[in-house]
Amino acid sequence: MKAFRVCIVGGGSTFTLGFLKSFVRLREAFPLKKLVLFDIDSDRQEPIGKYGEILFKERFPELDFSYTTDIREAYEGMDFVFMQMRAGGLPMRAKDEHIPLSMGLVGQETCGAGGMAYGLRSCVDMIKAVHQIRTYAPEAWILNYSNPAAIVAEALRREFPDDKRILNICDQPENVVRSCSRLLQCSWEDLDPVYFGLNHYGWFTHMYDIRTGEDLLPKIREMVARNGFLPQDAEQRDKSWLDTYGMVKTIMEDFPQFLPNTYDQYYLYPEYKASHLDPDFTRADEVMAGREKRVFGECAEVIREGRLGDKFDEISDAHAEMMIKVAESIAYNKNDRHIMIVENNGAIANMQNDAMVEVVCELGANGPRPMRVGNIPQFYLGLLVNQVSCEKLIVDAYFENSYQKALEAFTLNRLINDGKKARKVLDALIEANKGMWPELK
């Protein structure tokens, strides 16, 4: 069985530790020959890299593992490049969230004004990175799950129209499927979803039991109404995530037809969410105070001891596991089903063909084959067309250096929806993002 060469871009991410552990757990299903971590921030990456050296020495000694800030060393000869960069890091994420909230608008990583601010930074860094990857690894599969994935996917579609080995994917729809399995007390692998939408903005129309063919969505609807909704890994989640999943019950009380993606709450209840988010302690602050400290604390303890001890657990990391399964499906032409971001081309029949939509795809050695969902109801179509227009306009602003297109995108967005508010928050974000955005004229 072939062993693969993989690079993780964003080696200093708090998610990287989950990847390192998952590569050990899944080494037989997806064997690795070489693994390289790459980050532009050497100080942040170093403790995770040193942890990896200890982990693999004990659990995977034959693996060629390294970490680097050198582009050529990172990319040359790679089979897969996993993209999890965060343009601007957590400090800029905090600004994306705090600045809109100071004006009474939703402050969120991928939605609204903060999402568009992050999107412009990500367009700059992602396009540059893909050009660099193609210099040293022209045939590598680039698996992008850097946020905001919808804006990044649209920008990459335009910059690299003929590159069929760039795939955009998000783990949140699968997290909802896994959470349904917790509710139903079954394996998530026994669930076969039908899904439509955009990244962080979609709905499940069916949730089939693959063994019997029964649509379990009516049962899920009843159970959510009775018991609420929790993430599969609720015991490991911060409070904000428990609140986010808890909103599924509210959404289904008002809009019971389909099961929502958890992020739908921001688009359906923007005023409510803005008034209930803490402007002094946002999700970015929670991550820096919680997950970041836990991850780097674990690294420091292992490095200090010089051995793993009991710091390797067998708890599944859904985020990492899903991305490795995506690579496995490509590598072995398995044609497994994954929810992916692809050019529409009729997958959602009554949406424009060049929209970057999120649907179930069969995924093999020749890339994704989207599964069509037909026409979607007018309510959902109206919501999604509005957001597609917003995303396309912000990408126009990137390519055209256009302040006007950025203003139009901000004005159109449901989380702002006012021209004067749009100009005020856009101008504040331009100031905060100096040197990281293209110059808007």
C-alpha positions as CSV (number, residue, x, y, z in Angstrom):
1,M,0.0,0.0,0.0
2,K,1.4,3.4,-1.0
3,A,2.3,5.8,1.8
4,F,1.7,9.5,1.2
5,R,3.5,12.8,1.7
6,V,1.4,15.4,3.5
7,C,2.0,19.1,4.4
8,I,-0.2,20.9,6.9
9,V,-0.2,24.7,6.4
10,G,-0.9,26.4,9.6
11,G,1.3,24.1,11.7
12,G,0.9,26.4,14.7
13,S,-2.9,26.1,14.8
14,T,-4.6,24.8,17.9
15,F,-6.2,22.2,15.6
16,T,-2.8,20.7,14.5
17,L,-2.5,18.6,17.7
18,G,-5.7,16.8,16.7
19,F,-4.2,16.1,13.3
20,L,-1.0,14.6,14.7
21,K,-2.9,12.3,17.0
22,S,-5.4,11.3,14.2
23,F,-2.5,10.4,11.8
24,V,-1.4,7.9,14.4
25,R,-4.9,6.5,14.9
26,L,-5.6,6.3,11.2
27,R,-2.1,5.1,10.0
28,E,-3.4,1.9,8.5
29,A,-6.3,3.4,6.6
30,F,-4.2,6.4,5.4
31,P,-0.5,5.5,5.7
32,L,2.0,8.4,5.8
33,K,5.6,8.4,4.5
34,K,6.3,12.0,5.2
35,L,4.6,14.8,7.2
36,V,5.7,18.4,7.3
37,L,4.2,21.2,9.3
38,F,4.5,24.7,7.8
39,D,3.8,28.1,9.4
40,I,5.1,31.6,8.9
41,D,5.2,32.0,12.7
42,S,8.1,29.8,13.9
43,D,7.6,30.6,17.6
44,R,4.0,29.4,17.5
45,Q,4.7,26.3,15.5
46,E,7.8,25.2,17.5
47,P,6.0,23.7,20.5
48,I,3.6,21.8,18.4
49,G,6.5,20.5,16.2
50,K,8.4,19.4,19.3
51,Y,5.3,17.6,20.6
52,G,5.1,15.9,17.2
53,E,8.7,14.7,17.4
54,I,8.0,13.0,20.7
55,L,4.6,11.6,19.6
56,F,5.9,10.1,16.4
57,K,9.1,8.7,18.0
58,E,6.9,6.8,20.4
59,R,3.9,5.9,18.2
60,F,5.0,6.2,14.6
61,P,8.8,6.0,14.4
62,E,9.1,5.2,10.7
63,L,7.4,8.5,9.8
64,D,9.6,11.2,8.3
65,F,8.3,14.2,10.3
66,S,9.5,17.8,10.4
67,Y,8.4,21.3,10.8
68,T,9.6,24.4,8.9
69,T,9.1,28.0,7.8
70,D,10.7,27.3,4.4
71,I,8.3,27.2,1.5
72,R,10.3,24.8,-0.7
73,E,10.9,22.3,2.2
74,A,7.2,22.4,3.0
75,Y,5.7,21.8,-0.4
76,E,8.2,20.0,-2.7
77,G,7.0,16.6,-3.7
78,M,3.8,16.6,-1.6
79,D,0.8,14.5,-2.5
80,F,-1.6,16.4,-0.2
81,V,-1.5,19.9,1.2
82,F,-4.0,20.5,4.1
83,M,-4.7,24.3,4.3
84,Q,-5.8,25.5,7.7
85,M,-4.2,29.0,7.7
86,R,-5.7,31.8,9.7
87,A,-4.8,35.1,8.0
88,G,-4.0,37.6,10.7
89,G,-4.1,35.0,13.5
90,L,-6.4,35.1,16.5
91,P,-5.6,38.8,17.3
92,M,-7.2,39.8,14.0
93,R,-10.0,37.4,14.5
94,A,-10.7,39.3,17.7
95,K,-10.9,42.6,15.8
96,D,-13.2,41.0,13.3
97,E,-15.6,40.2,16.1
98,H,-15.1,43.2,18.4
99,I,-15.4,46.0,15.8
100,P,-18.8,45.1,14.4
101,L,-20.1,44.4,17.9
102,S,-19.1,47.8,19.0
103,M,-21.6,49.1,16.4
104,G,-24.4,46.8,17.4
105,L,-23.7,44.3,14.5
106,V,-23.0,40.6,14.7
107,G,-19.3,40.0,15.3
108,Q,-18.5,36.5,14.0
109,E,-15.6,34.8,12.4
110,T,-17.2,33.9,9.0
111,C,-20.5,35.7,9.0
112,G,-21.3,39.4,8.5
113,A,-18.8,42.2,8.6
114,G,-16.2,40.1,10.5
115,G,-16.5,37.3,8.0
116,M,-15.9,39.7,5.0
117,A,-12.9,41.3,6.8
118,Y,-11.4,37.9,7.3
119,G,-12.3,36.9,3.8
120,L,-10.3,39.7,2.2
121,R,-7.3,38.8,4.3
122,S,-7.7,35.2,3.3
123,C,-8.0,36.0,-0.4
124,V,-4.6,37.7,-0.2
125,D,-2.8,34.9,1.7
126,M,-4.6,31.9,0.1
127,I,-4.0,32.9,-3.5
128,K,-0.3,33.6,-2.7
129,A,0.0,30.2,-1.0
130,V,-1.6,28.3,-3.8
131,H,0.8,29.8,-6.4
132,Q,3.7,28.8,-4.1
133,I,2.4,25.3,-3.8
134,R,2.0,24.9,-7.5
135,T,5.6,26.0,-8.0
136,Y,6.9,23.0,-5.9
137,A,4.0,20.5,-6.1
138,P,2.1,20.9,-9.3
139,E,0.1,17.7,-8.9
140,A,-0.7,17.9,-5.1
141,W,-4.3,17.8,-3.9
142,I,-4.9,21.1,-2.0
143,L,-7.6,20.4,0.6
144,N,-8.7,23.9,1.8
145,Y,-10.7,24.3,5.0
146,S,-9.4,27.8,5.9
147,N,-12.1,30.2,6.8
148,P,-14.2,31.9,5.5
149,A,-14.4,28.9,3.2
150,A,-17.1,30.3,0.9
151,I,-15.3,33.5,0.1
152,V,-12.0,31.7,-0.3
153,A,-13.6,29.1,-2.6
154,E,-15.0,31.9,-4.8
155,A,-11.6,33.6,-5.0
156,L,-9.7,30.4,-5.8
157,R,-12.3,29.5,-8.5
158,R,-11.5,32.8,-10.3
159,E,-7.7,32.7,-9.8
160,F,-7.3,29.0,-10.7
161,P,-10.2,28.2,-13.0
162,D,-8.5,25.1,-14.5
163,D,-7.0,23.6,-11.4
164,K,-9.2,20.6,-10.5
165,R,-7.1,19.6,-7.5
166,I,-8.2,22.4,-5.3
167,L,-11.0,21.3,-3.0
168,N,-12.9,23.4,-0.4
169,I,-14.5,21.7,2.5
170,C,-15.8,22.5,6.0
171,D,-16.4,20.1,8.9
172,Q,-19.5,21.8,10.3
173,P,-22.1,19.9,8.3
174,E,-20.5,16.6,9.3
175,N,-20.4,17.8,12.9
176,V,-24.2,18.3,12.7
177,V,-24.5,14.7,11.3
178,R,-22.4,13.4,14.1
179,S,-24.5,15.3,16.6
180,C,-27.6,13.7,15.1
181,S,-26.0,10.3,15.8
182,R,-25.6,11.3,19.4
183,L,-29.3,12.2,19.5
184,L,-30.3,8.9,17.8
185,Q,-27.8,6.8,19.7
186,C,-26.4,5.3,16.5
187,S,-23.1,5.5,14.5
188,W,-22.8,8.7,12.4
189,E,-21.5,6.4,9.6
190,D,-25.0,4.9,9.4
191,L,-26.5,8.2,8.5
192,D,-26.8,9.3,4.8
193,P,-27.7,13.0,4.6
194,V,-29.1,15.2,1.8
195,Y,-27.9,18.8,2.2
196,F,-28.0,22.1,0.3
197,G,-26.6,25.5,1.0
198,L,-23.5,27.7,1.1
199,N,-20.7,27.3,3.5
200,H,-21.9,27.9,7.1
201,Y,-25.4,28.5,5.6
202,G,-27.3,25.4,4.7
203,W,-30.0,22.8,5.6
204,F,-30.5,19.1,5.7
205,T,-33.6,18.0,3.8
206,H,-33.3,14.3,4.7
207,M,-31.2,12.1,7.1
208,Y,-31.5,8.5,5.9
209,D,-30.6,5.4,7.8
210,I,-28.3,3.6,5.3
211,R,-29.3,0.2,6.6
212,T,-33.1,0.6,6.2
213,G,-33.6,3.6,3.9
214,E,-35.8,5.3,6.5
215,D,-35.7,9.1,6.6
216,L,-34.9,9.9,10.2
217,L,-35.5,13.6,9.9
218,P,-39.1,13.5,11.3
219,K,-37.7,11.6,14.4
220,I,-34.8,14.1,14.7
221,R,-37.3,16.9,14.6
222,E,-39.4,15.4,17.4
223,M,-36.3,14.7,19.5
224,V,-34.8,18.2,19.1
225,A,-38.2,19.7,20.1
226,R,-38.2,17.5,23.2
227,N,-34.5,17.3,24.2
228,G,-32.7,20.2,22.4
229,F,-29.6,19.6,20.4
230,L,-26.0,19.0,21.6
231,P,-22.7,18.6,19.7
232,Q,-21.5,15.0,19.5
233,D,-18.5,16.0,21.6
234,A,-20.4,18.3,24.0
235,E,-18.2,17.4,26.9
236,Q,-15.2,18.9,25.1
237,R,-16.9,22.1,23.9
238,D,-16.6,25.6,25.2
239,K,-19.8,27.3,26.4
240,S,-20.3,29.4,23.2
241,W,-20.5,26.2,21.1
242,L,-23.1,24.7,23.4
243,D,-25.1,27.8,23.0
244,T,-24.7,27.7,19.3
245,Y,-26.0,24.1,19.0
246,G,-28.7,24.9,21.5
247,M,-30.1,27.4,18.9
248,V,-31.0,24.6,16.6
249,K,-34.1,24.0,18.7
250,T,-35.2,27.6,18.3
251,I,-34.6,27.6,14.5
252,M,-36.6,24.4,14.1
253,E,-39.5,25.9,16.1
254,D,-39.7,28.8,13.7
255,F,-38.6,27.0,10.5
256,P,-39.4,23.3,11.0
257,Q,-39.1,22.0,7.4
258,F,-35.4,21.2,7.5
259,L,-32.6,20.6,9.9
260,P,-30.3,23.7,9.9
261,N,-26.5,24.2,10.0
262,T,-25.8,25.8,13.3
263,Y,-24.5,29.0,11.7
264,D,-27.9,29.7,10.2
265,Q,-28.8,31.4,13.5
266,Y,-26.7,34.5,12.5
267,Y,-28.7,35.0,9.3
268,L,-32.1,34.2,10.7
269,Y,-31.8,36.2,13.9
270,P,-29.1,38.9,13.4
271,E,-30.5,41.5,15.8
272,Y,-31.1,38.9,18.5
273,K,-27.6,37.4,18.1
274,A,-25.9,40.9,18.1
275,S,-27.7,41.8,21.4
276,H,-26.8,38.5,23.0
277,L,-23.1,38.4,22.1
278,D,-20.7,39.7,24.7
279,P,-18.8,42.6,23.1
280,D,-16.0,42.3,25.7
281,F,-15.5,38.6,25.4
282,T,-16.1,37.1,22.0
283,R,-15.4,33.7,20.6
284,A,-11.8,34.7,19.7
285,D,-11.3,35.7,23.4
286,E,-12.8,32.4,24.5
287,V,-10.4,30.4,22.2
288,M,-7.4,32.3,23.4
289,A,-8.4,31.8,27.0
290,G,-9.5,28.2,26.6
291,R,-8.5,25.9,23.7
292,E,-5.2,27.8,22.9
293,K,-4.1,27.5,26.5
294,R,-5.1,23.8,26.8
295,V,-3.2,22.9,23.5
296,F,0.0,24.7,24.2
297,G,-0.1,23.7,27.9
298,E,-0.3,20.0,26.8
299,C,2.6,20.6,24.4
300,A,4.7,22.3,27.1
301,E,4.1,19.4,29.6
302,V,5.1,16.7,27.1
303,I,8.2,18.7,26.0
304,R,9.2,19.2,29.6
305,E,8.8,15.5,30.4
306,G,10.4,14.4,27.1
307,R,7.8,11.7,26.7
308,L,4.1,11.3,25.9
309,G,3.0,9.6,29.1
310,D,-0.8,9.7,29.2
311,K,-1.1,12.7,26.9
312,F,-2.3,10.7,24.0
313,D,-5.9,9.9,24.2
314,E,-8.1,7.8,21.9
315,I,-10.9,10.4,21.7
316,S,-11.8,10.9,18.0
317,D,-11.0,14.4,16.6
318,A,-13.9,14.9,14.2
319,H,-12.2,17.9,12.4
320,A,-9.0,16.1,11.7
321,E,-10.6,12.7,11.1
322,M,-12.9,14.1,8.4
323,M,-10.1,15.8,6.5
324,I,-8.0,12.6,6.6
325,K,-11.0,10.6,5.3
326,V,-11.3,13.1,2.5
327,A,-7.7,12.5,1.5
328,E,-8.2,8.7,1.8
329,S,-11.3,8.8,-0.5
330,I,-9.2,10.6,-3.2
331,A,-6.1,8.4,-2.7
332,Y,-7.9,5.1,-3.0
333,N,-10.7,6.3,-5.4
334,K,-13.3,5.2,-2.8
335,N,-16.1,7.5,-4.0
336,D,-17.2,8.0,-0.4
337,R,-19.8,10.8,0.2
338,H,-18.7,14.1,1.7
339,I,-20.4,17.5,2.0
340,M,-18.2,19.8,-0.1
341,I,-18.1,23.3,-1.6
342,V,-18.3,23.1,-5.4
343,E,-19.3,25.2,-8.4
344,N,-23.1,24.8,-8.6
345,N,-23.6,23.9,-12.3
346,G,-27.2,22.7,-11.6
347,A,-26.6,20.9,-8.3
348,I,-29.2,23.4,-6.9
349,A,-31.4,23.8,-10.0
350,N,-32.8,27.2,-9.3
351,M,-29.5,28.9,-8.3
352,Q,-26.9,30.4,-10.7
353,N,-24.4,28.0,-12.1
354,D,-21.3,29.8,-10.9
355,A,-22.3,30.0,-7.2
356,M,-20.0,28.1,-4.9
357,V,-22.6,25.8,-3.1
358,E,-22.3,23.2,-0.4
359,V,-23.8,19.8,-1.3
360,V,-23.2,16.1,-0.8
361,C,-20.6,14.8,-3.3
362,E,-19.1,11.4,-4.2
363,L,-15.4,11.9,-3.9
364,G,-12.7,9.8,-5.7
365,A,-9.5,10.1,-7.6
366,N,-11.0,12.5,-10.2
367,G,-12.5,14.8,-7.6
368,P,-16.0,15.5,-6.4
369,R,-19.2,14.5,-8.2
370,P,-22.0,16.7,-6.7
371,M,-25.4,15.0,-6.0
372,R,-28.2,17.2,-7.3
373,V,-31.0,18.4,-5.0
374,G,-33.3,20.0,-7.6
375,N,-35.1,23.2,-6.9
376,I,-35.1,24.5,-3.3
377,P,-38.1,26.3,-1.8
378,Q,-38.4,30.1,-2.3
379,F,-37.6,31.1,1.3
380,Y,-34.3,29.3,1.3
381,L,-33.5,30.4,-2.3
382,G,-34.0,34.0,-1.3
383,L,-31.7,33.8,1.6
384,L,-29.0,32.0,-0.4
385,V,-29.1,34.2,-3.5
386,N,-28.7,37.2,-1.2
387,Q,-25.6,35.7,0.4
388,V,-24.1,34.5,-2.9
389,S,-24.3,38.1,-4.2
390,C,-22.6,39.4,-1.1
391,E,-19.8,36.9,-1.4
392,K,-19.3,37.5,-5.1
393,L,-19.2,41.3,-4.5
394,I,-16.5,41.0,-1.8
395,V,-14.4,38.9,-4.1
396,D,-15.0,41.5,-6.8
397,A,-13.6,44.1,-4.3
398,Y,-10.5,42.0,-3.9
399,F,-9.8,41.5,-7.6
400,E,-10.8,45.1,-8.6
401,N,-9.4,46.9,-5.5
402,S,-12.9,48.4,-5.4
403,Y,-14.2,50.3,-2.3
404,Q,-17.5,50.5,-4.0
405,K,-17.9,46.8,-4.5
406,A,-16.9,46.2,-0.8
407,L,-19.5,48.8,0.3
408,E,-22.1,47.0,-1.8
409,A,-21.2,43.6,-0.3
410,F,-21.4,45.0,3.2
411,T,-24.7,46.8,2.5
412,L,-26.3,43.7,1.0
413,N,-25.3,41.3,3.8
414,R,-28.2,40.4,6.0
415,L,-26.2,40.9,9.2
416,I,-25.7,44.6,8.2
417,N,-28.5,45.5,5.7
418,D,-28.0,49.3,5.9
419,G,-25.8,51.5,3.7
420,K,-24.8,53.9,6.5
421,K,-23.9,51.1,8.9
422,A,-22.1,49.3,6.1
423,R,-19.9,52.3,5.4
424,K,-19.1,52.9,9.0
425,V,-18.1,49.3,9.8
426,L,-16.2,49.0,6.5
427,D,-14.1,52.1,7.1
428,A,-13.3,50.9,10.6
429,L,-12.2,47.5,9.3
430,I,-10.1,49.1,6.5
431,E,-8.2,50.9,9.2
432,A,-7.8,47.7,11.3
433,N,-6.6,45.7,8.3
434,K,-4.0,48.0,6.9
435,G,-1.3,46.0,5.1
436,M,-3.4,42.9,5.1
437,W,-6.2,43.8,2.7
438,P,-5.7,44.9,-0.9
439,E,-5.9,48.7,-1.1
440,L,-9.5,49.7,-1.8
441,K,-10.0,52.7,-4.0
